[in-house]
Each structure stands twice: as C-alpha cells, then as structure tokens.
C-alpha cells in the first residue's frame, strides 16, 4: 500500500508518499506561497530535488502540482495515480469529538469544521487541503490524524482549569495539548526499544523540543498530562511564544504598549519566547553561538528555556509517581546536546544521569545516552509524525 501524507498550512502544503511495505518515503516535498505570486513546489525523489514553478491560486492547484510531480516521467515516483491507495491528512484539533484518527466522511468533515474556532489559524487550512484532495481524487480513501487526539486520555484533573466550571461546559475551555502524533510515536518507540510494549506501568516523559515545544507525561502508553494548553501558546517558552505566564499580564501589556487584545496575543505568539528574551533569534544555533560569545540575554534565554523544561520533567515524574525513561525529540531535542545536558543536570537524585560523551556523539536512529549508573533511561529518538499518519491511514483505509 502507498499512502500520500498531506500537511496543509494556510499558504503551504507539505507532502510525503510512503510505501507501507518498507515504511519509507519514496517522494517528499512542499508547495509554498499558495494563493500568492511566485508559488513553487520543491519535490525530492531518490535524493534529487527539483523546483517546480507554477500558479497555485488555491490548494486544489497545489495538490494537482504534487500529483503531476509524483507521476512525472523524469522525476516521478510512481507510474500512475492509481498507485496511491489512500491519503492521510494532518488535522490539528479533534476537540472532545474524536479520540482517534478517523475516515473522513462528509459527516466527519462537518464535525471537524465545527471545531475550527478552537484552532482558527490551522484547522481551516487543514480542511481546505482535505477538500482539495477529495475534489481531485474522488473515491480514494481519506483519513484524518489529529494533533490533539493522543492527549484525550488525560484525566479530568489534568485538563480542567481553576475557573468556573461553566466555562468548560459552555465553551469547552480546557487543556487539549498538541504535538500528539510526535509524543505518541516516540513514547511507543521507547517502549519497543526497552522491551516495555504493553506495560501499563511504563512511565515516560517525552520532550518534543523545536521552534514549538511541548512536554508530555505518558504512562502505560497513554498521555496523562502535557504542557501545551488550550492553545499552543501554553507551556515552556518557545522560539517566539511566551509559554506559561500570569493571565493578568495580558491586560497589563495591552495597557502599557497601547495594544488591542488581538495585538497582545500576537505579541505573545510571535514576538516573545527565546527570540524576545534574547533579542538575537528564535534559532537555538544562533543563541548558543551568541551565548558562547558572552551575550547575556542569549544565555539567559537558554537558561529560562532549560529551567522550564527541567521543572516540567520533575513535575511529570511526580504526577506519575516516578519515571522510567526520558525521551528527547524534534529539532532541538534531537540536535542540541547542550540543551539536553542542561535539562537533566542536577536530576541525579531522581536516578537521571547522562553520559556526556554519548550525548555529544550521537549515532543514527535511537540513541541511548544514559550514564553507566543511571537508573532512568535517557533516549534521543528522531520523531516521524508522517509515519504515524501513514500507519493510521493504512489501518483505517484497508
């Protein structure tokens, strides 16, 4: 079975064609500037990349460009569109309506559209991507895989806020969490790697650290708590997002900087985090370089990020009554060793000890960077959200 995985943004569309026999991508790429002048698609097959310039006024034209590229005689990966057995779509929000991936029937699509107010920046674009595929590929099974669904197993005490309960019953204001496909993938891979599959007592803290970062407590394969909140603005400070802060600061900022409520939320989403703290960049490579050169604000931004992650790690170990494994993943988690080291340093009293040499020299695939006497396993696991989407699509489209 071959599955086309689609991740549609407001003006972009990423894709991978995955052969489920090998679980490897046989083609991948992305369309940029959809709806704008100068639209193009970067398409990669067998390590070779081609750039296709084409008008893409809507996602429908972008999908057509992708399909044409996949069957192209020179840089295609398949001989006919008939080889695409199903399409898996990343969809951000499942609300409380779905707790698993789902076949995208018309009834399901209406329910997904009804959840758009919970993710107004992303959900409409995801829906447009599905509708575009349905128009061009009638009869091909479509599956929706939700970012939030993995966290639907959180207990009520973990997702309810300390505000009047009617805010939850009337408007579903609660913690939802995000990056669910990544947390699910790496926690399952950790269980498999350590021979703990199906073990209800296996306790993992997964740290998905990238430009957007979130941390989850996973017990027996189920999410029991997570740092991102009602929106992806909550949790640890991120590239440009503030993370957790006193809600009263919102009004105070708006008043002092003469901003509207909407402008203040944009301020917290786009101008804050390590970028706002450092005044240098949201890129951790730039921050570590600047900090090494003596830039105090860059060093402070790193310290604030690492300290926040450490607190969540400790809190989630407490919430689960212990921890068996700590997993680092995503751009920063997989590639920035000094951040991994800073987060776990000082946690030796919990049995969390890192081998610094292993941490600095990672191999391919899953890397065990636990010190010889460490009681808690520390793993670096490359995430693969596209493979999660493809696996769920194969399961539901058969």
C-alpha positions as CSV (number, residue, x, y, z in Angstrom):
1,X,0.0,0.0,0.0
2,X,1.2,3.5,-0.8
3,X,-0.1,6.4,1.3
4,X,0.1,10.1,0.4
5,X,0.5,12.2,3.6
6,X,-0.6,15.8,3.4
7,X,0.0,18.6,5.9
8,X,-1.8,21.7,4.6
9,X,-1.0,25.2,6.0
10,X,-2.6,28.5,5.2
11,X,-0.2,29.2,2.2
12,X,1.8,26.0,2.2
13,X,1.4,22.2,1.7
14,X,3.9,19.6,2.7
15,X,3.7,16.0,1.5
16,X,5.3,12.6,1.6
17,X,4.5,9.5,-0.4
18,X,5.2,6.5,1.8
19,X,5.5,2.9,0.7
20,X,4.0,1.0,3.6
21,X,5.8,-2.2,2.7
22,X,9.1,-0.5,3.8
23,X,7.6,2.4,5.7
24,X,10.0,4.7,3.8
25,X,9.1,7.9,1.9
26,X,9.7,7.4,-1.8
27,X,9.0,11.1,-2.5
28,X,8.6,14.2,-0.4
29,X,8.3,17.9,-0.8
30,X,6.4,21.1,-0.2
31,X,4.4,23.8,-2.0
32,X,5.0,27.4,-0.9
33,X,3.3,30.7,-1.5
34,X,-0.1,29.2,-2.3
35,X,-2.5,32.0,-3.2
36,X,0.4,34.4,-3.8
37,X,2.6,35.4,-6.7
38,X,5.8,33.3,-7.1
39,X,4.3,30.0,-5.9
40,X,6.6,27.0,-6.2
41,X,7.0,23.3,-5.2
42,X,10.2,21.6,-4.0
43,X,9.9,17.9,-5.0
44,X,12.5,15.3,-3.9
45,X,12.9,11.8,-5.2
46,X,15.9,9.5,-4.7
47,X,17.9,12.3,-3.1
48,X,17.4,14.6,-6.1
49,X,15.4,17.8,-5.7
50,X,13.6,19.7,-8.4
51,X,11.9,23.1,-8.1
52,X,8.6,23.4,-10.0
53,X,7.2,26.9,-10.5
54,X,3.5,27.0,-11.2
55,X,0.5,29.2,-10.5
56,X,-1.3,27.9,-7.3
57,X,-4.2,30.2,-6.6
58,X,-5.7,27.6,-4.2
59,X,-4.7,24.4,-2.5
60,X,-6.5,22.5,-5.3
61,X,-4.0,23.6,-7.8
62,X,-1.2,22.8,-5.4
63,X,-2.4,19.3,-4.9
64,X,-2.6,18.9,-8.7
65,X,1.1,20.1,-9.0
66,X,2.1,17.5,-6.4
67,X,0.2,14.7,-8.2
68,X,1.7,15.7,-11.5
69,X,5.2,15.6,-10.0
70,X,4.6,12.2,-8.5
71,X,3.8,10.6,-11.9
72,X,6.2,12.7,-13.9
73,X,8.4,10.6,-16.3
74,X,11.6,12.3,-15.3
75,X,11.2,13.0,-11.5
76,X,8.2,10.9,-10.5
77,X,8.0,8.1,-8.0
78,X,5.0,6.2,-9.4
79,X,3.7,5.4,-12.9
80,X,0.0,6.2,-12.2
81,X,-2.2,8.0,-9.6
82,X,-3.9,4.6,-9.2
83,X,-0.9,3.5,-7.1
84,X,-1.9,6.0,-4.4
85,X,-4.2,3.8,-2.2
86,X,-5.1,6.4,0.4
87,X,-4.4,9.9,1.7
88,X,-3.6,10.7,5.3
89,X,-4.2,14.3,6.4
90,X,-2.7,16.1,9.4
91,X,-5.6,17.8,11.2
92,X,-4.8,19.9,14.3
93,X,-7.8,19.7,16.5
94,X,-10.1,16.9,17.5
95,X,-11.7,18.8,20.4
96,X,-13.7,16.3,22.5
97,X,-15.4,14.9,19.4
98,X,-12.7,12.4,18.3
99,X,-10.2,10.4,20.4
100,X,-8.6,8.6,17.5
101,X,-7.8,9.0,13.8
102,X,-10.9,8.7,11.5
103,X,-12.0,8.1,8.0
104,X,-13.0,11.4,6.5
105,X,-16.7,11.0,5.6
106,X,-18.9,14.0,4.9
107,X,-20.4,13.7,8.4
108,X,-16.9,13.7,10.0
109,X,-15.8,16.7,7.9
110,X,-18.8,18.7,9.2
111,X,-17.8,17.9,12.8
112,X,-14.2,18.9,12.0
113,X,-15.3,22.2,10.5
114,X,-17.3,22.8,13.7
115,X,-14.1,22.7,15.7
116,X,-12.4,25.4,13.7
117,X,-12.8,28.1,16.4
118,X,-10.5,26.0,18.7
119,X,-7.7,26.3,16.1
120,X,-8.6,29.2,13.8
121,X,-5.1,29.6,12.4
122,X,-4.6,25.9,11.4
123,X,-7.9,24.0,11.2
124,X,-9.4,25.9,8.2
125,X,-6.2,25.2,6.2
126,X,-6.2,21.5,7.1
127,X,-9.9,21.3,5.9
128,X,-9.0,23.1,2.6
129,X,-6.3,20.5,2.0
130,X,-8.8,17.7,2.5
131,X,-11.4,19.3,0.3
132,X,-8.8,19.8,-2.5
133,X,-7.8,16.2,-2.4
134,X,-11.4,15.0,-2.4
135,X,-12.1,17.1,-5.5
136,X,-9.1,15.8,-7.4
137,X,-9.0,12.2,-6.1
138,X,-12.7,11.1,-5.8
139,X,-13.0,7.6,-4.5
140,X,-9.6,7.5,-2.8
141,X,-10.0,6.9,1.0
142,X,-9.0,9.9,3.1
143,X,-8.0,9.7,6.8
144,X,-7.7,12.5,9.3
145,X,-5.0,12.2,12.0
146,X,-5.3,14.7,14.8
147,X,-2.5,16.5,16.7
148,X,-4.6,16.6,19.9
149,X,-6.2,13.1,20.0
150,X,-3.3,11.4,21.8
151,X,-4.0,13.6,24.8
152,X,-7.7,12.7,25.0
153,X,-6.7,10.2,27.7
154,X,-5.7,12.9,30.2
155,X,-7.8,12.7,33.4
156,X,-10.2,15.5,34.2
157,X,-7.9,16.8,37.0
158,X,-5.1,17.4,34.4
159,X,-7.2,19.2,31.8
160,X,-9.6,21.4,33.8
161,X,-8.6,25.0,34.7
162,X,-9.3,26.7,38.0
163,X,-12.0,28.9,36.5
164,X,-15.9,28.5,36.8
165,X,-16.8,25.0,35.5
166,X,-19.4,26.6,33.2
167,X,-16.5,27.9,31.0
168,X,-15.8,24.2,30.3
169,X,-19.4,23.1,29.8
170,X,-20.4,26.1,27.8
171,X,-17.3,26.7,25.6
172,X,-15.1,23.6,26.1
173,X,-12.3,25.7,27.6
174,X,-9.8,23.1,28.9
175,X,-6.3,21.8,28.2
176,X,-6.1,20.0,24.9
177,X,-2.3,19.6,24.2
178,X,-0.6,19.4,20.9
179,X,2.2,17.5,19.1
180,X,0.2,14.4,19.9
181,X,1.4,12.4,16.9
182,X,5.1,13.0,17.9
183,X,4.6,12.2,21.6
184,X,2.7,9.1,20.7
185,X,5.4,7.9,18.2
186,X,8.4,8.5,20.4
187,X,6.8,7.0,23.5
188,X,5.8,3.9,21.6
189,X,9.3,3.7,20.1
190,X,10.8,4.0,23.6
191,X,8.6,1.2,24.9
192,X,9.6,-1.0,21.9
193,X,13.3,-0.3,22.3
194,X,13.3,-1.1,26.0
195,X,11.1,-4.2,25.8
196,X,8.2,-2.5,27.7
197,X,5.4,-2.7,25.0
198,X,2.0,-3.2,26.6
199,X,3.5,-2.5,30.1
200,X,0.8,-0.5,31.9
201,X,3.4,0.7,34.5
202,X,5.9,2.1,32.0
203,X,6.3,5.8,32.7
204,X,7.9,8.2,30.1
205,X,8.4,11.9,29.9
206,X,8.7,12.9,26.3
207,X,10.2,16.3,25.4
208,X,9.3,17.5,21.9
209,X,11.6,20.5,21.6
210,X,11.6,22.6,18.5
211,X,10.5,26.1,17.5
212,X,7.3,24.9,19.1
213,X,8.0,22.8,22.2
214,X,5.8,20.6,24.4
215,X,6.4,18.0,27.1
216,X,4.2,15.1,28.0
217,X,3.7,12.5,30.7
218,X,2.9,9.1,29.2
219,X,2.0,6.2,31.4
220,X,1.3,2.8,30.0
221,X,1.2,4.3,26.5
222,X,-1.4,6.9,27.4
223,X,-0.9,10.6,27.8
224,X,-1.8,11.7,31.3
225,X,-0.6,15.3,31.1
226,X,1.0,17.7,28.7
227,X,2.5,21.2,28.8
228,X,0.7,22.9,25.9
229,X,-2.7,24.1,26.9
230,X,-6.0,25.4,25.4
231,X,-3.7,26.7,22.5
232,X,-0.1,26.0,21.6
233,X,0.9,29.2,23.5
234,X,1.0,27.5,26.9
235,X,3.8,25.5,28.4
236,X,7.6,26.2,28.2
237,X,8.9,29.3,26.5
238,X,9.4,28.6,22.8
239,X,11.0,30.1,19.7
240,X,8.6,33.1,19.6
241,X,5.9,32.0,22.1
242,X,5.9,33.1,25.7
243,X,4.7,29.9,27.3
244,X,3.0,30.0,30.7
245,X,2.5,33.3,32.3
246,X,0.2,35.1,34.8
247,X,-3.0,35.9,32.9
248,X,-3.1,39.4,34.4
249,X,0.0,40.2,32.4
250,X,-2.1,40.2,29.2
251,X,-4.2,43.3,30.3
252,X,-1.1,45.0,31.7
253,X,0.8,44.6,28.4
254,X,-2.1,45.8,26.4
255,X,-2.4,48.9,28.6
256,X,1.3,49.7,28.7
257,X,2.1,49.1,25.0
258,X,-1.3,50.5,23.8
259,X,-2.2,47.3,22.1
260,X,-5.6,45.7,21.4
261,X,-6.3,42.2,22.9
262,X,-5.7,40.7,19.5
263,X,-2.4,42.5,19.1
264,X,-1.3,41.4,22.6
265,X,-1.9,37.7,21.8
266,X,0.1,38.2,18.6
267,X,2.8,39.8,20.8
268,X,2.9,36.7,23.0
269,X,2.8,34.3,20.0
270,X,5.2,36.0,17.6
271,X,7.5,38.3,19.5
272,X,8.1,36.5,22.7
273,X,9.8,33.3,23.8
274,X,13.6,33.0,23.4
275,X,13.5,35.4,20.5
276,X,12.0,38.2,22.6
277,X,14.1,37.3,25.6
278,X,17.4,37.2,23.7
279,X,16.9,39.9,21.1
280,X,19.0,37.7,18.9
281,X,17.0,34.9,17.3
282,X,14.5,32.0,17.8
283,X,17.1,29.6,16.4
284,X,18.9,27.8,19.1
285,X,22.1,27.5,17.0
286,X,22.3,31.3,16.9
287,X,21.5,31.5,20.6
288,X,24.2,29.0,21.7
289,X,26.7,30.9,19.5
290,X,25.8,34.3,20.9
291,X,25.8,32.9,24.5
292,X,29.3,31.5,23.9
293,X,30.4,34.9,22.7
294,X,29.3,36.5,26.0
295,X,25.8,37.7,25.1
296,X,24.0,37.8,28.5
297,X,20.4,37.9,27.1
298,X,21.1,34.9,24.8
299,X,22.5,32.9,27.7
300,X,19.5,34.0,29.8
301,X,17.0,32.9,27.1
302,X,18.7,29.4,27.1
303,X,18.7,29.2,30.9
304,X,15.0,30.2,31.1
305,X,14.1,27.5,28.5
306,X,16.2,24.8,30.1
307,X,14.9,25.6,33.6
308,X,11.3,25.5,32.4
309,X,11.8,22.1,30.7
310,X,13.5,20.8,33.9
311,X,10.6,21.8,36.0
312,X,8.1,20.1,33.8
313,X,10.2,16.9,33.8
314,X,10.3,16.9,37.6
315,X,6.6,17.7,37.8
316,X,5.6,14.9,35.5
317,X,7.8,12.4,37.3
318,X,5.9,13.4,40.4
319,X,2.5,13.2,38.7
320,X,3.2,9.6,37.5
321,X,4.8,8.5,40.8
322,X,8.2,8.1,39.1
323,X,9.8,7.9,35.7
324,X,11.4,5.1,33.8
325,X,12.5,6.9,30.7
326,X,13.2,10.4,29.4
327,X,12.9,11.0,25.6
328,X,14.2,13.9,23.7
329,X,12.9,14.5,20.2
330,X,12.3,17.2,17.4
331,X,14.7,19.8,16.1
332,X,16.3,20.9,19.4
333,X,15.7,17.7,21.3
334,X,17.5,15.7,18.6
335,X,20.3,18.1,17.6
336,X,21.2,20.4,20.5
337,X,23.2,18.4,23.0
338,X,23.9,21.3,25.4
339,X,20.2,21.8,25.9
340,X,19.7,18.1,26.7
341,X,22.6,18.2,29.2
342,X,21.3,21.4,30.9
343,X,17.8,20.0,31.3
344,X,18.8,16.7,33.1
345,X,21.8,18.1,35.0
346,X,21.0,18.2,38.8
347,X,18.4,15.4,38.5
348,X,20.8,12.7,39.6
349,X,18.8,12.4,42.8
350,X,16.0,11.1,40.6
351,X,18.2,8.5,39.0
352,X,18.5,10.6,35.8
353,X,22.2,10.6,34.8
354,X,23.6,11.4,31.3
355,X,26.7,10.1,29.7
356,X,28.2,13.3,28.4
357,X,30.4,11.6,25.8
358,X,27.4,9.7,24.3
359,X,25.3,12.9,24.4
360,X,27.9,14.7,22.3
361,X,28.4,12.0,19.7
362,X,25.0,10.6,18.6
363,X,24.7,7.8,16.0
364,X,21.8,7.2,13.7
365,X,18.3,6.2,14.9
366,X,17.5,5.8,18.6
367,X,20.4,6.8,20.8
368,X,20.8,5.7,24.5
369,X,22.7,8.5,26.3
370,X,22.2,7.1,29.8
371,X,25.2,7.1,32.1
372,X,26.5,3.7,33.3
373,X,24.9,4.0,36.7
374,X,21.8,5.9,35.6
375,X,18.5,4.2,36.8
376,X,16.3,6.2,34.3
377,X,16.9,5.7,30.6
378,X,17.6,8.8,28.6
379,X,16.9,8.3,24.9
380,X,17.1,10.6,21.8
381,X,14.5,9.4,19.3
382,X,14.0,11.0,15.9
383,X,10.3,11.8,15.6
384,X,8.4,10.8,12.5
385,X,4.9,12.3,12.5
386,X,4.4,11.5,8.8
387,X,4.8,7.8,9.5
388,X,2.2,7.9,12.3
389,X,-0.2,9.5,9.9
390,X,0.6,6.9,7.2
391,X,0.2,4.0,9.7
392,X,-3.1,5.2,10.9
393,X,-4.3,5.7,7.3
394,X,-3.3,2.2,6.4
395,X,-5.1,0.8,9.4
396,X,-8.4,2.7,8.7
397,X,-8.4,2.6,4.9
398,X,-7.9,-1.1,4.4
